[in-house]
Amino acid sequence: MIVQMGEPARRLLLSIVELGGYPNFAPLYAALGYEVAVVHSMRKAIGFLKKKRPAVIVAEFNFQSDFRDRTSSLESLMAVVQRLADVRVVVFYDREYQPQFEKLRARLPVAAALAFPIEEAALQACLQAFEKDQNIDA
């Protein structure tokens, strides 16, 4: 993206789509004034964070019972994010795994959490609340 002189800098939003199965929200993010970067693995997201600092990260909580010491790869990402000031994280999760997600959330900073199916209006409300410096849940 090229920013013209006099144009305000756009905020960066990192969308991490590992499994997907929900609508592409990139048009919503762009309409709200975000420059959107999309990656398809937590490993790539962590690499991205070494180079750039987004204002918002939207990620999925994908419970993985085969992990010995973690519940999902989201924990690895959140370990990096908690060291970055002012980065807001929105997590999409399956209600079936809400207890596991809540354990993770008790330890790590999640600004907002939305259960599947993700409603565009609820996601929009989350992102707009960030502009007003609020944390919300839907």
C-alpha positions in Angstrom: 0.0 0.0 0.0 1.3 3.5 -0.9 0.4 6.3 1.5 0.1 9.7 -0.2 1.6 12.8 1.5 -0.9 14.4 3.8 -2.9 11.1 4.1 -3.1 9.7 7.6 -1.2 6.5 8.3 -3.4 3.5 8.3 -3.4 1.2 11.3 -2.2 -2.3 10.7 -4.4 -5.4 11.4 -2.9 -8.9 11.3 -5.4 -11.6 10.5 -4.3 -15.1 11.3 -6.5 -17.6 9.4 -5.4 -21.1 10.2 -8.5 -23.2 9.7 -11.0 -20.5 8.5 -14.5 -21.6 7.8 -15.9 -18.1 8.3 -16.3 -15.1 6.0 -13.4 -13.1 4.7 -13.5 -10.0 6.9 -10.7 -8.2 5.1 -13.3 -5.8 3.4 -14.6 -4.9 6.9 -11.2 -4.3 8.2 -10.3 -2.1 5.3 -13.6 -0.2 5.6 -12.7 0.6 9.2 -9.4 2.1 8.1 -7.0 -0.9 8.6 -4.2 -2.0 6.4 -4.7 -5.8 6.4 -2.0 -8.4 6.5 -3.0 -12.1 6.4 -1.0 -15.1 7.4 -2.1 -18.8 7.6 0.0 -20.1 10.5 1.1 -19.0 14.0 4.7 -19.6 13.0 4.3 -17.0 10.2 2.4 -14.6 12.5 5.3 -14.7 15.0 7.8 -14.0 12.3 5.6 -11.1 11.1 5.6 -9.7 14.6 9.4 -9.6 14.6 9.2 -7.1 11.7 6.0 -5.2 12.2 3.7 -4.2 15.1 0.0 -4.3 14.3 -2.6 -2.3 16.2 -4.9 -5.4 16.1 -4.5 -9.1 15.7 -7.4 -11.3 14.9 -6.7 -15.0 15.5 -8.4 -18.3 16.0 -8.3 -20.5 19.1 -8.0 -24.0 17.8 -7.9 -26.4 20.7 -5.3 -29.1 20.3 -5.5 -31.9 22.9 -2.3 -33.5 21.7 -0.1 -30.6 23.0 1.6 -31.7 26.2 2.2 -28.2 27.7 -0.3 -25.9 25.8 -3.9 -25.9 24.6 -3.2 -24.4 21.2 -0.6 -22.6 19.1 -2.4 -19.3 20.1 -0.4 -19.5 23.4 2.9 -19.2 21.5 1.6 -16.1 19.7 0.2 -14.6 23.0 3.6 -15.0 24.7 5.1 -12.7 22.1 2.1 -10.3 22.1 2.1 -9.7 25.8 5.5 -8.0 25.4 4.1 -5.6 22.8 2.4 -2.5 24.2 -1.0 -1.5 22.8 -1.6 -4.5 20.6 -5.2 -5.6 20.8 -6.1 -9.3 20.2 -9.5 -10.5 19.0 -9.9 -14.3 19.3 -12.5 -16.4 17.4 -13.3 -19.6 19.3 -15.7 -22.6 19.2 -18.1 -22.7 22.1 -17.3 -26.4 22.5 -13.8 -25.4 23.6 -14.8 -22.4 25.7 -13.5 -23.9 29.0 -10.0 -24.5 27.5 -10.1 -21.0 26.0 -11.0 -19.4 29.3 -8.0 -21.1 31.0 -5.8 -19.5 28.3 -7.5 -16.2 28.6 -7.1 -16.1 32.4 -3.3 -16.1 31.8 -2.9 -14.0 28.7 -4.2 -10.6 27.5 -7.2 -11.1 25.1 -9.0 -7.8 24.4 -12.1 -9.4 22.8 -13.4 -12.9 22.1 -16.1 -13.9 19.7 -17.7 -17.3 19.5 -18.5 -19.0 16.2 -20.4 -18.3 14.1 -18.8 -14.8 13.9 -21.2 -12.0 13.2 -19.8 -9.2 11.2 -21.6 -6.6 13.3 -20.1 -8.0 16.5 -16.6 -8.0 15.0 -17.2 -4.4 13.8 -18.3 -3.4 17.3 -15.1 -4.9 18.8 -12.9 -3.0 16.4 -14.8 0.3 16.9 -14.6 -0.1 20.7 -10.8 -0.3 20.4 -10.8 3.1 18.9 -12.5 4.3 22.1 -10.0 2.3 24.2 -12.4 -0.3 25.5 -12.3 -4.1 25.8 -15.5 -6.0 25.0 -16.9 -9.5 24.6 -19.7 -10.7 22.5 
